[in-house]
Amino acid sequence: MEREGAIRRIDLGDGKAYYEVGEDHHEHVRCDSCGRVAEVPGCVLDDATAGVQKSTGFVVTSHQLVFGGLCPRCSESRARA
């Protein structure tokens, strides 16, 4: 299914394998405290692709970015502590 594009493997940097339905590309954000993952709507790197290609000479065919931070629940818990 992955080879046919029906699903896509996502690496979120925690050593686990995640899979998503082969839908429009988007980035993710993962909580550094509890591991909660959320999708970032749209692709925040589309505008950067042309610059990467121009500066490196590579033809960019894919990219992956995972933002790290604190989810609302963990952020609130730390603020109360």
C-alpha positions in Angstrom: 0.0 0.0 0.0 2.9 2.4 0.8 4.5 1.7 -2.7 1.2 2.5 -4.4 0.8 5.8 -2.5 -2.3 4.7 -0.6 -0.5 5.2 2.7 2.5 7.2 3.7 5.1 6.4 6.4 5.7 9.3 8.8 8.9 9.6 11.0 8.2 11.7 14.0 11.6 11.2 15.6 10.5 9.0 18.4 11.6 5.7 16.9 8.0 4.5 16.2 6.5 4.0 12.7 3.4 6.0 11.9 1.2 5.7 8.8 -1.3 8.1 7.2 -3.7 7.8 4.4 -2.0 9.1 1.2 -3.7 12.5 1.4 -2.4 16.0 0.9 1.0 16.6 2.4 1.2 18.4 5.7 3.7 18.7 8.6 3.3 17.6 12.3 3.9 18.9 15.8 4.8 16.6 18.6 4.7 17.4 22.3 8.2 17.0 23.9 6.5 16.1 27.2 3.7 13.7 26.6 4.3 12.7 22.9 0.9 14.0 21.6 1.0 14.6 17.9 -1.1 17.0 15.9 -1.3 17.8 12.2 -0.2 21.3 11.0 -2.7 22.3 8.3 -1.2 22.6 4.8 2.5 22.5 4.0 4.6 25.3 5.6 7.6 24.4 3.4 6.2 24.8 0.0 7.7 28.3 -0.4 11.1 27.1 0.8 11.4 24.4 -1.9 12.4 26.7 -4.7 15.2 28.3 -2.5 16.6 24.9 -1.5 16.7 23.8 -5.2 18.3 27.0 -6.3 21.0 27.0 -3.5 21.9 23.3 -3.8 21.1 22.3 -7.4 19.0 19.4 -6.1 15.6 18.7 -7.5 13.5 18.4 -4.4 11.0 15.5 -4.6 10.0 15.3 -0.9 10.5 16.7 2.5 9.5 16.0 6.1 9.4 18.3 9.1 8.3 17.7 12.6 7.9 20.6 15.0 8.6 20.0 18.7 7.1 21.9 21.6 4.5 21.5 24.4 0.9 20.7 23.7 -1.7 23.0 25.4 -2.3 20.5 28.3 1.5 20.1 29.1 2.1 23.8 28.7 -0.7 24.7 31.1 0.5 22.1 33.6 4.0 23.6 33.6 2.6 27.1 34.0 0.8 26.0 37.1 3.8 24.3 38.6 
